Amino acid sequence: MSLPVGPRFAVEVPELTARMARASNPGGTTAMWVRDHLDGLWRDEDFADCYSRNGRPGLSPAQLATVSVLQFLLGLSDRGAAEAVRCRIDFKYALGLELDDPGFHHSVLGDFRDRLLRAGRADHLLDVALARLKDVGLVRERTTQRTDSTHVLAAVRDLTRLELVTEAVRAALEELARVADHALHGLVEEDWGRRYGRPVRLGKNPTRPKTRINATGADAHRLLEHLSRNHPGLLDVFQVQALRQVLVQNYYVDTTGRLRWREDEQGSGLPPSALRIVSPHDPTVRYARRGQVTRWQGFLAHVTETCSGDSPNVITDVATMPATSSDAGVLPGIHTRLQHRGLRPDRHLVDGGYTSLVHLERAEREHQVTVVGPLPANPTHQHRKGEGFARDDFRIDFDRRQVTCPQGQVSKGWHGPYPTSSPTAAPLIVARFTKGQCQPCPVRTQCTTSRASSRSVGFPPKELLELQLPNRAERQEPAWHKRYAVCSGIEGTIFEFTHGHGMRRCRYRGQSKTHLQHVLTAIAVNIERLSRQPPGTSAPARPSTAFQDYLDQQDIPRLHSWRAAS
């Protein structure tokens, strides 16, 4: 299939379509606003990489992209979106169609999403949409932006470990029966029909659990050995690969050659959550938890938006990451994408989960972006308790590679910087004082409680320390807290995404498809926000309450912003 011959996305809306749309919707709709103010957002040429040069001309990809965004804006299914193109006049106006245009079959939308994923063009949708908004002056570079994350629930069922293995066997048999049923001849027994003939529902307390565990593991092992011996090419089948991983993660072979169930203990324990498959239908899903309450199976979504206050807030980036990933690790990718789009922020407000000295220095050096957020506090017990001599009480001389303690003693050793196991943690330099220096010190108990009676001082390299000290000093100033208070507004955006546009639950399976859902949702949120207020105006103020109106009528002073109380 190739691009349509001549852009179907007409330059002008047909006269009859425009007249009927204006008559039936005098105030306009969001779909009509897209056509009037953004001229459709996309062109067919923007999707040239997704289509071949030869073949039967297909539908306009620019039209399909616009329909996909309106679908997420209005919460429509594929069938509902296709029906809207056939029946709704504002959709025909937005797409530049004649009133008698029959539209297309709903399956075309799924094919279009698959085509975008195969070409790796999900982010390209947001790139082009933001470029159009930038051209008309609705978003600009070097403003203040903010980022936060939220959990996303995968489109899979919660399974116990026994249900997981059983369902993995059933899913593999189901796919083999669909694509290569000859491979099952001589393998499937009568018991298999009772075990795997329907989706598994065992619950947390199944009958004869040990018998089921041994039987299911033996069936999975037998199936894989049969394919390896007779049909090795089928080992690459998606569900067979998932079965192999599930089997390895839940069983092991002991010294006698018997298949054993893994227990969460040393030697034969389960793999960490970052590697463990929780559903054979979507191997990219991971189990994660935050705090004592939030536990989920799915992904993490990171949303970035502008927050300058002098214009509507625009979503500039959305990232979909594994549930077990750290927030700090996503920050370099956000800055790289924003620079590619020409939308680098001047200041980037984030919470403590994103901040690390390594990424603060990298953002300033590579992208000229100032990351504003609380760095982790000094972990020493002297600093936590506010007693004794903390690290900041020592004078560090990087040129001489020496550290001087509050009592004037100079360190005898300088080691490092040592790399850390975490990519977000800064390398550490350690300066050591000897036992002969510390033991006779009259204030030794205020400095160290070590049995060796000596003190070691750890600190990051010079360029990172010069970022750390001002950051901690600024956090003590009220002005910093007032500037940083703007960051909390991202919580409202997260609520808008999850409760207003259904981002909390995945529509599709797979991280790449979920990311495409988030990209389309981000574009839909931008269109919804911008269509409700004139360009160049800030976000509307929250309406006053009845009691606030009463205070104004009685000329009683009140706070007009919650930030004024801080």
Secondary structure by P-SEA (a helix, b strand, c coil): ccccccccccccccaaaaaaaaaacccccaaaaaaaccccccccccccccccccccccccaaaaaaaaaaaaaacccaaaaaaaaaccaaaaaaacccccccccccaaaaaaaaaaaaacccaaaaaaaaaaaaaacccccccbbbbbbbbbbcccccccaaaaaaaaaaaaaaaaaacccccccccccaaaaaaccccccccccccaaaaaaaaaaaaaaaaaaaaacccccccccaaaaaaaaaaaacccccccbbbbbbccccccccccccccccccccccccccccccccccccbbbbbbbbccccccccccbbbbbccccccccaaaaaaaaaaaacccccbbbbccccccaaaaaaaaacccccccccccccccccccccccccccccccccccccccccccccccccccccccccccccbbbbbbbccccccccccccccccccccbbbbbbccaaaaaaaaaaaaaaacaaaaaaacccccaaaaaaaaaccccccccccccaaaaaaaaaaaaaaaaaaaaaacccccccccccccaaaaaaaaacbbbbccccccc
